[in-house]
Amino acid sequence: MFDIQEELKKLPNSPGVYIMHDADDAIIYVGKAVNLHNRVRSYFRKIVGRGPQIDKMVEQIARFEYIVTDSELEALVLENNLIKEHSPKYNTMLKDDKTYPYIKVTMGEEYPRILFSREMKKDKSKYFGPYTSATAVKDTIDLMNKLYQLKTCNRKLPRDIGLERPCLNYHIKQCLAPCQGYISKEEYRSRVEQALDFLNGNYKPILKELEQKMQEASEQLAFEDAMRYRDLFNSVKSVAQKQKITDSDGEDKDIIALAKDESDAVVQVFFVRDGKLIGREHFYMMHVAGYDSAQILLDFVKQFYAGTPFIPKELMLQEEIADIEILEKWLSARKGSRVYLRVPKKGSKEKLVELAAQNAHLVLNQDKERIRREEGRTIGAVREIAALLQLENVNRMEAFDISNISGFANVGSMVVYEKGKPKRSDYRKFKIQSVSGPDDYACMKEVLTRRFVHGMEERVELDRKEMDKEFGSFTKFPDLLLMDGGRGQVNIALQVLEELHIDIPVCGMVKDDNHRTRGLYYHNVEIPIDTHSEGFKLITRIQDEAHRFAIEYHRSLRSKAQVKSVLDEIPGIGPARRKALMKHFKSIDEVKQASIEQLCEVPGIPEHIAKQIFDFFHKEMNS
């Protein structure tokens, strides 16, 4: 038996981390202390005004443990690691664990490449970022490949020069083929330096060069080239205009502010690199009730900068937080150079913090409005449907549909909605096994039987293992079964459920002559539904989703059948080569139109097989 009062007497006067457990031995709070003896004992004194959240936490403490460290800095690091590992109920938590994209220039290679990266390693490469938009990073890399025509492949140069043909990038003018020796190492390096100049924000040289090339191409009536240079010019100009100068000192800094109400908090961060605002991002903090903004800000800084690979020289904060000195030491150690935490009081820096705070308030307010609207579309819509059918506690709904063409490749679909939102991980596809012709009722009977028999088997298996855990996606039965049709489909479902001794309400989604949802069929009665209501819109979405999912599966089976019937007629093409061809070309038409050289680019397709494929389709076309 853990005696809290006795254990409090044993606490050392040392820095460390304390861990609070509840009666089920779950970790509910992790904290650090300069002096464990004083800090942990303070929780068990009768202190007025420390907040209902902490009082509630203390009531649940069944035992505590602690880890002594050599310094407060070590305690800070350990606290962060334990919070990240255990996600305690009463710690303020950063909601999402994002990784930010970087642009990586592989300067350690003899022929450097420009790559997308999610991590910043200590290698010879140069990194630019982090950026807040992966799409923007990919677009920038694509633009730079068009501008500077650097290699993107993994060929080892100069070792592999001349060993293989140049790839497609050379033919579409996005690579100068150093793999063939078409560009000298010195000229290639010069282009790399220009690319680095571009990434550092110097856009004038490339804009001037593109404008000049556009004029020259126009004068020579090479209008296609002129249009290409014009598009590149506009792309570079667009990138240049997005880089807004925010500070004249050219330093890297993050500007951090938050907005909070009784239950939620949003932290807004502006990322400034080399004096330019490259992006902003907002973060949600959980378990914030009862904590003041300074504590939330402190927890954000600790958790966010424990996980991000890049730490700027300066963090500009909205207000003073505790442990600034120890945080500066920790961040400086992680960065490898001095990091400053500052609270600007006047001037342009204070205005930037105010701007971040305004954005945080805006996100918080918009998010609450969005959540309110979303709840109307989802939970509110489910309540409408439940009220219409006089049901209670409708949470999970499953809908089924059948798809075929004249009985060919009969398939069924099962889509799942929980709290009015699609739960795609629980969607399932069924290839009909017992029905060969166009009999939708027989197909639906097979699908429903397989679904619920499988679920019952999973439940038996679950009973043998752990009763408090879900064993599979079929284990959970729906609160309402939705059938794509009226009386006939509903009766099939009721028959299956009766045979399996399962009690689940079944409702039909009835359509009019124009194939539009008009009402619900329930207990042998068609119930009209307001076509402007959120409940009606949700029913329509579910019905459309079940239909889409079935059609897509049926289409994929038809496509596979067509692929097999055509490619398998070619000598030397088996399953592996067929798969490689379709992965490379995406469609049979592209395979038909490919040259022998293009076919040779497919992994596993030697030249003699490429010639057989080419001859097969071109003889077929000419016959």
Summary of the structure (lengths in Angstrom):
residues: 623
radius of gyration: 31.9
end to end distance: 89.5
largest distance: 95.6
contacts: 1858
relative contact order: 0.06
helix: 47%
strand: 19%
